[in-house]
Amino acid sequence: MTPRLLLVEDDPRLGPLVADVLGVDWDVTLRADGESALQVAAEQYFDVMVVDRRLPGIDGTEVVAELRARRVSTPVLMLTALGEVRDRVSGLDAGANDYLVKPFDFDELNARLRALTRDYSGTGAAIEIGGWAFWPDDSSVTSPYTGRVMLTEKETELLRLLASDPARVFTRQHLLSAVFEHGEQLGTVDTYVHYIRRKTDRDMISTVRGVGYRLGTPA
Protein backbone atom coordinates (compact mmCIF):
# COMPACT_ATOMS: atom_id res chain seq x y z
CA MET A 1 0.00 0.00 0.00
CA THR A 2 1.15 3.55 -0.73
CA PRO A 3 2.11 5.27 2.55
CA ARG A 4 -0.44 7.86 3.66
CA LEU A 5 0.49 11.48 4.39
CA LEU A 6 -1.56 14.29 5.93
CA LEU A 7 -0.46 17.72 4.67
CA VAL A 8 -1.73 20.76 6.60
CA GLU A 9 -0.92 23.91 4.64
CA ASP A 10 -3.17 26.98 4.27
CA ASP A 11 -1.32 28.69 1.40
CA PRO A 12 -3.72 28.26 -1.58
CA ARG A 13 -0.84 27.95 -4.05
CA LEU A 14 1.82 26.15 -2.01
CA GLY A 15 -0.52 23.54 -0.52
CA PRO A 16 -1.70 22.00 -3.82
CA LEU A 17 1.84 22.24 -5.23
CA VAL A 18 3.37 20.32 -2.31
CA ALA A 19 0.52 17.78 -2.45
CA ASP A 20 1.11 17.26 -6.17
CA VAL A 21 4.88 16.77 -5.81
CA LEU A 22 4.58 14.45 -2.79
CA GLY A 23 1.75 12.56 -4.48
CA VAL A 24 4.31 10.71 -6.61
CA ASP A 25 5.41 8.71 -3.54
CA TRP A 26 2.66 9.30 -0.98
CA ASP A 27 -1.14 9.08 -0.75
CA VAL A 28 -1.65 12.74 0.24
CA THR A 29 -4.63 14.22 2.07
CA LEU A 30 -4.54 18.05 2.09
CA ARG A 31 -6.17 20.21 4.75
CA ALA A 32 -5.93 24.02 5.03
CA ASP A 33 -6.67 24.60 8.74
CA GLY A 34 -5.99 23.04 12.10
CA GLU A 35 -9.57 22.16 12.98
CA SER A 36 -10.19 20.03 9.89
CA ALA A 37 -6.72 18.49 10.24
CA LEU A 38 -7.49 17.31 13.77
CA GLN A 39 -10.80 15.88 12.59
CA VAL A 40 -9.35 13.84 9.74
CA ALA A 41 -6.41 12.71 11.91
CA ALA A 42 -8.90 11.30 14.41
CA GLU A 43 -10.86 9.46 11.73
CA GLN A 44 -8.11 8.10 9.48
CA TYR A 45 -4.67 6.55 9.75
CA PHE A 46 -1.59 8.32 8.38
CA ASP A 47 2.01 7.15 8.24
CA VAL A 48 3.37 10.70 8.58
CA MET A 49 2.12 14.30 8.77
CA VAL A 50 3.48 17.58 7.42
CA VAL A 51 2.09 20.56 9.37
CA ASP A 52 2.63 24.24 8.61
CA ARG A 53 3.42 26.21 11.75
CA ARG A 54 1.30 29.24 10.86
CA LEU A 55 -2.31 28.18 10.31
CA PRO A 56 -5.59 30.08 10.64
CA GLY A 57 -7.39 29.44 13.93
CA ILE A 58 -5.40 26.71 15.66
CA ASP A 59 -1.74 27.11 14.72
CA GLY A 60 0.60 24.26 13.86
CA THR A 61 2.16 23.89 17.28
CA GLU A 62 -1.29 23.65 18.87
CA VAL A 63 -2.32 21.04 16.30
CA VAL A 64 0.69 18.89 17.13
CA ALA A 65 0.24 19.34 20.88
CA GLU A 66 -3.42 18.31 20.60
CA LEU A 67 -2.52 15.24 18.53
CA ARG A 68 -0.05 14.16 21.21
CA ALA A 69 -2.61 14.81 23.94
CA ARG A 70 -4.94 12.45 22.07
CA ARG A 71 -2.16 9.83 22.02
CA VAL A 72 -1.71 10.06 18.24
CA SER A 73 1.94 9.05 17.83
CA THR A 74 2.21 9.54 14.05
CA PRO A 75 5.53 11.26 13.20
CA VAL A 76 5.15 14.95 12.32
CA LEU A 77 7.38 17.21 10.26
CA MET A 78 6.67 20.91 10.82
CA LEU A 79 7.08 23.46 8.04
CA THR A 80 7.98 26.95 9.23
CA ALA A 81 8.92 30.28 7.73
CA LEU A 82 10.36 31.15 11.13
CA GLY A 83 14.07 30.39 11.27
CA GLU A 84 14.73 31.48 14.84
CA VAL A 85 15.96 28.76 17.17
CA ARG A 86 13.24 29.50 19.73
CA ASP A 87 10.56 28.97 17.06
CA ARG A 88 12.00 25.61 16.03
CA VAL A 89 12.33 24.57 19.66
CA SER A 90 8.69 25.44 20.39
CA GLY A 91 7.56 23.19 17.56
CA LEU A 92 9.70 20.31 18.75
CA ASP A 93 8.55 20.83 22.34
CA ALA A 94 4.94 20.60 21.14
CA GLY A 95 5.67 17.10 19.87
CA ALA A 96 6.93 17.52 16.30
CA ASN A 97 9.64 15.05 15.28
CA ASP A 98 11.40 17.27 12.74
CA TYR A 99 11.14 20.69 11.09
CA LEU A 100 11.99 22.26 7.76
CA VAL A 101 12.33 25.99 7.12
CA LYS A 102 10.67 27.57 4.07
CA PRO A 103 11.67 27.85 1.29
CA PHE A 104 12.72 24.22 1.12
CA ASP A 105 13.93 21.72 -1.45
CA PHE A 106 11.45 18.98 -2.30
CA ASP A 107 14.16 16.32 -2.41
CA GLU A 108 15.14 17.22 1.15
CA LEU A 109 11.50 17.16 2.26
CA ASN A 110 11.02 13.70 0.79
CA ALA A 111 14.26 12.45 2.35
CA ARG A 112 13.22 13.69 5.78
CA LEU A 113 9.81 12.04 5.43
CA ARG A 114 11.41 8.73 4.47
CA ALA A 115 13.70 8.99 7.49
CA LEU A 116 10.77 9.66 9.82
CA THR A 117 8.82 6.67 8.57
CA ARG A 118 11.89 4.42 8.75
CA ASP A 119 12.28 5.44 12.39
CA TYR A 120 8.82 4.05 13.06
CA SER A 121 9.19 0.75 11.24
CA GLY A 122 9.59 -2.63 12.88
CA THR A 123 12.96 -3.83 14.13
CA GLY A 124 12.40 -7.56 13.95
CA ALA A 125 12.08 -7.94 17.73
CA ALA A 126 9.19 -9.67 19.45
CA ILE A 127 6.42 -7.63 21.05
CA GLU A 128 5.16 -9.05 24.33
CA ILE A 129 1.36 -9.16 24.56
CA GLY A 130 0.45 -10.62 27.91
CA GLY A 131 1.91 -14.11 27.94
CA TRP A 132 2.25 -14.18 24.14
CA ALA A 133 5.07 -13.01 21.84
CA PHE A 134 4.11 -11.24 18.61
CA TRP A 135 6.65 -11.35 15.76
CA PRO A 136 5.35 -8.80 13.22
CA ASP A 137 8.20 -9.27 10.73
CA ASP A 138 7.56 -13.01 10.74
CA SER A 139 3.72 -12.73 10.71
CA SER A 140 3.39 -15.01 13.72
CA VAL A 141 2.63 -15.14 17.41
CA THR A 142 4.02 -17.58 19.94
CA SER A 143 1.60 -19.09 22.41
CA PRO A 144 2.77 -19.92 25.94
CA TYR A 145 0.86 -23.20 25.57
CA THR A 146 0.79 -24.43 21.98
CA GLY A 147 3.75 -22.77 20.25
CA ARG A 148 3.86 -20.81 17.01
CA VAL A 149 0.71 -19.53 15.26
CA MET A 150 0.90 -18.00 11.78
CA LEU A 151 -1.05 -14.85 10.84
CA THR A 152 -2.13 -13.52 7.47
CA GLU A 153 -0.79 -10.21 6.16
CA LYS A 154 -3.89 -8.24 7.19
CA GLU A 155 -4.05 -9.92 10.60
CA THR A 156 -0.42 -8.96 11.14
CA GLU A 157 -0.99 -5.34 10.06
CA LEU A 158 -4.01 -5.01 12.34
CA LEU A 159 -2.25 -6.48 15.37
CA ARG A 160 0.90 -4.44 14.65
CA LEU A 161 -1.10 -1.19 14.68
CA LEU A 162 -2.85 -2.06 17.95
CA ALA A 163 0.50 -3.04 19.50
CA SER A 164 2.12 0.24 18.40
CA ASP A 165 0.20 2.06 21.15
CA PRO A 166 -1.19 -0.48 23.65
CA ALA A 167 -2.99 2.09 25.82
CA ARG A 168 -4.84 3.69 22.93
CA VAL A 169 -8.38 2.81 21.88
CA PHE A 170 -8.51 2.78 18.07
CA THR A 171 -11.81 3.49 16.37
CA ARG A 172 -13.04 1.00 13.79
CA GLN A 173 -12.82 3.72 11.13
CA HIS A 174 -9.19 4.38 12.01
CA LEU A 175 -8.33 0.69 11.81
CA LEU A 176 -10.22 0.34 8.53
CA SER A 177 -8.35 3.21 6.86
CA ALA A 178 -4.97 2.05 8.18
CA VAL A 179 -5.08 -1.63 7.33
CA PHE A 180 -7.62 -2.30 4.62
CA GLU A 181 -8.17 -1.20 1.03
CA HIS A 182 -10.49 1.62 0.03
CA GLY A 183 -14.06 0.40 -0.36
CA GLU A 184 -14.01 -2.10 2.49
CA GLN A 185 -16.78 -1.83 5.08
CA LEU A 186 -16.43 -1.32 8.84
CA GLY A 187 -17.51 -4.91 9.38
CA THR A 188 -14.22 -6.04 7.85
CA VAL A 189 -12.44 -4.81 10.98
CA ASP A 190 -14.74 -6.86 13.20
CA THR A 191 -14.20 -9.91 11.00
CA TYR A 192 -10.40 -9.73 11.28
CA VAL A 193 -10.55 -9.10 15.03
CA HIS A 194 -12.57 -12.32 15.20
CA TYR A 195 -9.98 -14.15 13.07
CA ILE A 196 -7.13 -13.06 15.36
CA ARG A 197 -9.03 -14.01 18.51
CA ARG A 198 -9.90 -17.42 17.05
CA LYS A 199 -6.25 -18.13 16.20
CA THR A 200 -4.83 -16.82 19.48
CA ASP A 201 -6.85 -15.87 22.55
CA ARG A 202 -10.16 -14.07 23.01
CA ASP A 203 -8.36 -11.51 25.19
CA MET A 204 -5.71 -10.72 22.55
CA ILE A 205 -7.84 -7.72 21.46
CA SER A 206 -10.21 -5.92 23.84
CA THR A 207 -13.49 -4.38 22.70
CA VAL A 208 -14.25 -0.89 24.06
CA ARG A 209 -17.99 -0.65 23.60
CA GLY A 210 -19.12 2.29 21.51
CA VAL A 211 -15.55 3.29 20.61
CA GLY A 212 -13.50 0.52 19.01
CA TYR A 213 -10.64 -1.79 19.92
CA ARG A 214 -7.40 -1.77 21.87
CA LEU A 215 -4.67 -4.31 22.56
CA GLY A 216 -5.65 -6.85 25.19
CA THR A 217 -3.76 -8.79 27.84
CA PRO A 218 -4.04 -12.51 27.08
CA ALA A 219 -2.79 -14.96 29.66
C-alpha positions as CSV (number, residue, x, y, z in Angstrom):
1,M,0.0,0.0,0.0
2,T,1.1,3.5,-0.7
3,P,2.1,5.3,2.6
4,R,-0.4,7.9,3.7
5,L,0.5,11.5,4.4
6,L,-1.6,14.3,5.9
7,L,-0.5,17.7,4.7
8,V,-1.7,20.8,6.6
9,E,-0.9,23.9,4.6
10,D,-3.2,27.0,4.3
11,D,-1.3,28.7,1.4
12,P,-3.7,28.3,-1.6
13,R,-0.8,28.0,-4.0
14,L,1.8,26.2,-2.0
15,G,-0.5,23.5,-0.5
16,P,-1.7,22.0,-3.8
17,L,1.8,22.2,-5.2
18,V,3.4,20.3,-2.3
19,A,0.5,17.8,-2.5
20,D,1.1,17.3,-6.2
21,V,4.9,16.8,-5.8
22,L,4.6,14.4,-2.8
23,G,1.8,12.6,-4.5
24,V,4.3,10.7,-6.6
25,D,5.4,8.7,-3.5
26,W,2.7,9.3,-1.0
27,D,-1.1,9.1,-0.7
28,V,-1.7,12.7,0.2
29,T,-4.6,14.2,2.1
30,L,-4.5,18.0,2.1
31,R,-6.2,20.2,4.7
32,A,-5.9,24.0,5.0
33,D,-6.7,24.6,8.7
34,G,-6.0,23.0,12.1
35,E,-9.6,22.2,13.0
36,S,-10.2,20.0,9.9
37,A,-6.7,18.5,10.2
38,L,-7.5,17.3,13.8
39,Q,-10.8,15.9,12.6
40,V,-9.3,13.8,9.7
41,A,-6.4,12.7,11.9
42,A,-8.9,11.3,14.4
43,E,-10.9,9.5,11.7
44,Q,-8.1,8.1,9.5
45,Y,-4.7,6.6,9.7
46,F,-1.6,8.3,8.4
47,D,2.0,7.2,8.2
48,V,3.4,10.7,8.6
49,M,2.1,14.3,8.8
50,V,3.5,17.6,7.4
51,V,2.1,20.6,9.4
52,D,2.6,24.2,8.6
53,R,3.4,26.2,11.8
54,R,1.3,29.2,10.9
55,L,-2.3,28.2,10.3
56,P,-5.6,30.1,10.6
57,G,-7.4,29.4,13.9
58,I,-5.4,26.7,15.7
59,D,-1.7,27.1,14.7
60,G,0.6,24.3,13.9
61,T,2.2,23.9,17.3
62,E,-1.3,23.6,18.9
63,V,-2.3,21.0,16.3
64,V,0.7,18.9,17.1
65,A,0.2,19.3,20.9
66,E,-3.4,18.3,20.6
67,L,-2.5,15.2,18.5
68,R,0.0,14.2,21.2
69,A,-2.6,14.8,23.9
70,R,-4.9,12.4,22.1
71,R,-2.2,9.8,22.0
72,V,-1.7,10.1,18.2
73,S,1.9,9.1,17.8
74,T,2.2,9.5,14.0
75,P,5.5,11.3,13.2
76,V,5.2,15.0,12.3
77,L,7.4,17.2,10.3
78,M,6.7,20.9,10.8
79,L,7.1,23.5,8.0
80,T,8.0,26.9,9.2
81,A,8.9,30.3,7.7
82,L,10.4,31.1,11.1
83,G,14.1,30.4,11.3
84,E,14.7,31.5,14.8
85,V,16.0,28.8,17.2
86,R,13.2,29.5,19.7
87,D,10.6,29.0,17.1
88,R,12.0,25.6,16.0
89,V,12.3,24.6,19.7
90,S,8.7,25.4,20.4
91,G,7.6,23.2,17.6
92,L,9.7,20.3,18.8
93,D,8.5,20.8,22.3
94,A,4.9,20.6,21.1
95,G,5.7,17.1,19.9
96,A,6.9,17.5,16.3
97,N,9.6,15.1,15.3
98,D,11.4,17.3,12.7
99,Y,11.1,20.7,11.1
100,L,12.0,22.3,7.8
101,V,12.3,26.0,7.1
102,K,10.7,27.6,4.1
103,P,11.7,27.9,1.3
104,F,12.7,24.2,1.1
105,D,13.9,21.7,-1.5
106,F,11.4,19.0,-2.3
107,D,14.2,16.3,-2.4
108,E,15.1,17.2,1.1
109,L,11.5,17.2,2.3
110,N,11.0,13.7,0.8
111,A,14.3,12.5,2.4
112,R,13.2,13.7,5.8
113,L,9.8,12.0,5.4
114,R,11.4,8.7,4.5
115,A,13.7,9.0,7.5
116,L,10.8,9.7,9.8
117,T,8.8,6.7,8.6
118,R,11.9,4.4,8.7
119,D,12.3,5.4,12.4
120,Y,8.8,4.1,13.1
121,S,9.2,0.7,11.2
122,G,9.6,-2.6,12.9
123,T,13.0,-3.8,14.1
124,G,12.4,-7.6,14.0
125,A,12.1,-7.9,17.7
126,A,9.2,-9.7,19.4
127,I,6.4,-7.6,21.1
128,E,5.2,-9.0,24.3
129,I,1.4,-9.2,24.6
130,G,0.5,-10.6,27.9
131,G,1.9,-14.1,27.9
132,W,2.2,-14.2,24.1
133,A,5.1,-13.0,21.8
134,F,4.1,-11.2,18.6
135,W,6.7,-11.3,15.8
136,P,5.4,-8.8,13.2
137,D,8.2,-9.3,10.7
138,D,7.6,-13.0,10.7
139,S,3.7,-12.7,10.7
140,S,3.4,-15.0,13.7
141,V,2.6,-15.1,17.4
142,T,4.0,-17.6,19.9
143,S,1.6,-19.1,22.4
144,P,2.8,-19.9,25.9
145,Y,0.9,-23.2,25.6
146,T,0.8,-24.4,22.0
147,G,3.7,-22.8,20.3
148,R,3.9,-20.8,17.0
149,V,0.7,-19.5,15.3
150,M,0.9,-18.0,11.8
151,L,-1.0,-14.8,10.8
152,T,-2.1,-13.5,7.5
153,E,-0.8,-10.2,6.2
154,K,-3.9,-8.2,7.2
155,E,-4.1,-9.9,10.6
156,T,-0.4,-9.0,11.1
157,E,-1.0,-5.3,10.1
158,L,-4.0,-5.0,12.3
159,L,-2.2,-6.5,15.4
160,R,0.9,-4.4,14.6
161,L,-1.1,-1.2,14.7
162,L,-2.9,-2.1,17.9
163,A,0.5,-3.0,19.5
164,S,2.1,0.2,18.4
165,D,0.2,2.1,21.2
166,P,-1.2,-0.5,23.7
167,A,-3.0,2.1,25.8
168,R,-4.8,3.7,22.9
169,V,-8.4,2.8,21.9
170,F,-8.5,2.8,18.1
171,T,-11.8,3.5,16.4
172,R,-13.0,1.0,13.8
173,Q,-12.8,3.7,11.1
174,H,-9.2,4.4,12.0
175,L,-8.3,0.7,11.8
176,L,-10.2,0.3,8.5
177,S,-8.4,3.2,6.9
178,A,-5.0,2.1,8.2
179,V,-5.1,-1.6,7.3
180,F,-7.6,-2.3,4.6
181,E,-8.2,-1.2,1.0
182,H,-10.5,1.6,0.0
183,G,-14.1,0.4,-0.4
184,E,-14.0,-2.1,2.5
185,Q,-16.8,-1.8,5.1
186,L,-16.4,-1.3,8.8
187,G,-17.5,-4.9,9.4
188,T,-14.2,-6.0,7.8
189,V,-12.4,-4.8,11.0
190,D,-14.7,-6.9,13.2
191,T,-14.2,-9.9,11.0
192,Y,-10.4,-9.7,11.3
193,V,-10.5,-9.1,15.0
194,H,-12.6,-12.3,15.2
195,Y,-10.0,-14.1,13.1
196,I,-7.1,-13.1,15.4
197,R,-9.0,-14.0,18.5
198,R,-9.9,-17.4,17.0
199,K,-6.3,-18.1,16.2
200,T,-4.8,-16.8,19.5
201,D,-6.8,-15.9,22.6
202,R,-10.2,-14.1,23.0
203,D,-8.4,-11.5,25.2
204,M,-5.7,-10.7,22.6
205,I,-7.8,-7.7,21.5
206,S,-10.2,-5.9,23.8
207,T,-13.5,-4.4,22.7
208,V,-14.3,-0.9,24.1
209,R,-18.0,-0.7,23.6
210,G,-19.1,2.3,21.5
211,V,-15.6,3.3,20.6
212,G,-13.5,0.5,19.0
213,Y,-10.6,-1.8,19.9
214,R,-7.4,-1.8,21.9
215,L,-4.7,-4.3,22.6
216,G,-5.7,-6.9,25.2
217,T,-3.8,-8.8,27.8
218,P,-4.0,-12.5,27.1
219,A,-2.8,-15.0,29.7
